[in-house]
């Protein structure tokens, strides 16, 4: 019976992982398409603004005493400046990682959580993009969940770094938390009310094991940190 439970549990875990991979792939494709549309929209409107500025300049040459024409020109300059910000928050060098990172960071910021993020992905990876995105997504979901348990909104923050270190891909997520961290030996446990958190921890560990990587988790009062090293 125990063997059956074990095998059945592994089957369920694999099915969930496959389902999550499909969701991540579709999500990244959708976000990538949104970014392309936004960049096209920005380019078109930039041209429209330049055309209006040219017409406004001609009008000012005809009637330089009209104060409204100067105000229109200032307004168009400000609008053009705003358009330059319509782009991805982070550009890592990998489109799929850009999609999952920027999507998650946008959600985190919408909840009033302070974010500090720096990320760069090497051109050649020793890990599939889908697995890397699954790891990033789970880590940020868990970090966001932990932050929301922090009663003081001003104390909610997440720091993420992704880059190369000592010839390996290095990923760290450092976040505040407002509840006691539960452990069993060296293993961290999910919060009582969040089974998804436990699956996220397990998913990160299994992906790291798959590539011969290393996961290190540490906690202090009000703070939780995860470091992941993956061979390139």
C-alpha positions in Angstrom: 0.0 0.0 0.0 2.8 2.4 0.9 4.5 1.6 -2.5 1.3 2.4 -4.3 0.8 5.6 -2.4 4.4 6.6 -3.3 4.0 5.8 -7.0 0.6 7.5 -7.1 2.1 10.6 -5.4 4.9 10.8 -7.9 2.5 10.4 -10.8 0.4 13.3 -9.5 3.5 15.4 -9.0 4.6 14.7 -12.5 1.1 15.6 -13.9 1.1 18.9 -12.0 4.6 19.7 -13.2 3.6 19.0 -16.8 0.5 21.1 -16.4 2.5 24.0 -14.9 5.1 23.8 -17.7 2.3 24.1 -20.3 0.8 27.1 -18.4 4.2 28.8 -18.2 4.9 28.2 -21.9 1.5 29.6 -23.0 1.9 32.5 -20.5 5.3 33.5 -21.8 4.0 33.4 -25.4 1.1 35.6 -24.5 3.3 38.1 -22.6 5.8 38.2 -25.4 3.1 39.0 -27.9 1.8 41.8 -25.6 5.3 43.3 -25.5 5.7 43.2 -29.2 2.3 44.9 -29.6 3.2 47.6 -27.1 6.5 48.3 -28.8 4.7 48.6 -32.2 2.2 50.9 -30.6 4.9 53.0 -29.1 6.7 53.3 -32.4 3.6 54.4 -34.3 2.6 57.0 -31.7 6.1 58.3 -31.5 5.8 59.1 -35.3 2.4 60.7 -34.7 3.8 62.9 -32.0 6.7 64.0 -34.2 4.3 64.9 -37.0 2.2 67.0 -34.6 5.4 68.7 -33.3 6.3 69.6 -36.9 2.9 71.1 -37.6 3.0 72.9 -34.3 6.4 74.4 -35.2 5.0 75.7 -38.5 2.1 77.3 -36.6 4.6 79.0 -34.2 6.6 80.3 -37.1 3.4 81.9 -38.4 2.2 83.2 -35.0 5.0 83.2 -32.5 3.0 85.3 -30.0 0.4 82.6 -29.3 1.3 81.2 -25.8 -0.9 78.1 -26.4 1.4 76.8 -29.1 4.3 76.7 -26.7 2.2 74.8 -24.2 1.2 72.3 -26.9 4.9 71.8 -27.7 5.7 71.2 -24.1 2.8 68.8 -23.8 3.9 66.8 -26.8 7.5 66.6 -25.4 6.2 65.2 -22.1 3.9 62.7 -23.9 6.9 61.5 -26.0 9.0 61.1 -22.9 6.2 59.0 -21.3 6.2 56.7 -24.3 9.8 55.8 -23.8 8.8 54.1 -20.6 6.4 51.7 -22.4 8.7 48.7 -22.4 9.7 45.8 -20.4 10.8 46.5 -16.8 13.8 44.1 -17.2 15.7 42.9 -20.2 17.6 39.8 -19.3 18.7 38.7 -22.8 16.1 35.9 -22.8 12.6 36.6 -24.0 10.9 33.8 -22.0 12.6 34.9 -18.8 11.7 38.5 -19.5 8.1 37.5 -19.9 7.8 35.6 -16.6 9.9 38.0 -14.6 8.2 41.2 -15.7 4.8 39.6 -15.3 5.5 38.5 -11.8 7.2 41.7 -10.8 4.3 43.8 -12.1 1.9 41.7 -10.0 4.2 42.1 -6.9 4.3 45.8 -7.3 0.6 46.0 -7.7 0.3 44.6 -4.1 2.4 47.4 -2.7 5.5 45.3 -2.2 8.9 47.1 -2.7 10.9 45.4 -5.5 14.6 45.5 -6.3 15.5 43.3 -9.3 18.6 42.8 -11.4 18.7 40.0 -14.0 20.9 38.9 -16.9 20.7 35.5 -18.6 23.7 34.1 -20.6 23.2 33.3 -24.2 24.0 29.6 -23.6 22.0 27.8 -20.8 22.5 24.4 -19.3 18.8 24.4 -18.3 15.7 24.5 -20.4 14.0 27.9 -20.5 10.7 26.3 -19.3 12.4 24.8 -16.2 14.1 28.1 -15.5 10.9 30.1 -15.8 9.1 27.5 -13.6 11.8 28.0 -10.9 11.6 31.8 -11.1 7.8 31.7 -11.0 7.6 29.5 -8.0 10.2 31.4 -6.1 8.5 34.7 -6.7 5.0 33.4 -6.0 6.3 32.1 -2.6 8.1 35.3 -1.9 5.0 37.4 -2.6 2.8 35.1 -0.5 5.3 35.4 2.4 5.4 39.2 2.0 1.7 39.5 2.3 1.8 37.9 5.7 3.9 40.8 6.9 1.4 43.0 8.8 3.4 46.2 8.2 3.0 47.1 4.5 6.1 49.4 4.7 8.2 46.3 5.6 7.1 44.2 2.5 10.0 43.8 0.0 11.5 41.4 -2.4 15.0 41.4 -3.8 15.9 39.2 -6.8 19.1 38.7 -8.6 19.8 36.5 -11.6 23.2 36.2 -13.3 26.4 34.2 -13.6 28.7 33.5 -10.8 31.8 31.3 -10.8 30.7 29.7 -14.1 27.2 28.9 -12.9 23.8 30.4 -13.2 23.0 32.1 -9.9 19.5 33.0 -8.7 18.7 34.5 -5.4 15.4 35.7 -3.9 15.4 37.6 -0.6 12.1 38.6 0.9 10.4 39.8 4.1 7.9 37.5 5.8 5.4 38.1 8.6 5.1 34.6 10.1 7.2 32.0 11.7 9.1 29.7 9.3 8.2 26.0 9.8 11.0 23.5 9.5 11.4 19.7 9.8 15.1 19.1 10.3 16.8 20.9 7.5 13.7 21.1 5.3 11.3 24.1 5.2 7.6 23.3 5.2 4.7 25.1 3.6 2.5 27.4 5.5 -0.5 25.7 7.0 -3.0 27.5 4.7 -1.0 27.2 1.5 -0.4 23.8 -0.1 0.7 25.5 -3.3 3.7 26.9 -1.3 4.8 23.4 -0.5 4.5 22.4 -4.1 6.6 25.4 -5.1 9.4 24.5 -2.8 9.4 20.9 -4.0 9.3 22.0 -7.7 12.4 24.2 -7.2 14.3 21.4 -5.5 13.4 18.9 -8.2 14.5 21.2 -11.0 17.8 21.9 -9.3 18.3 18.2 -8.7 17.5 17.5 -12.4 20.5 19.6 -13.5 22.8 18.8 -10.6 22.3 22.2 -9.1 22.2 23.4 -5.5 19.5 25.1 -3.4 20.3 26.9 -0.2 17.5 28.4 2.0 18.1 30.6 5.1 15.9 32.5 7.4 16.2 35.0 10.1 13.5 36.9 12.0 11.2 38.4 9.4 13.4 37.5 6.5 13.6 34.5 4.1 16.3 33.9 1.4 16.7 31.3 -1.3 19.8 30.8 -3.4 20.1 28.5 -6.4 23.2 27.5 -8.3 22.8 25.7 -11.7 25.6 24.5 -13.9 26.0 26.3 -17.2 
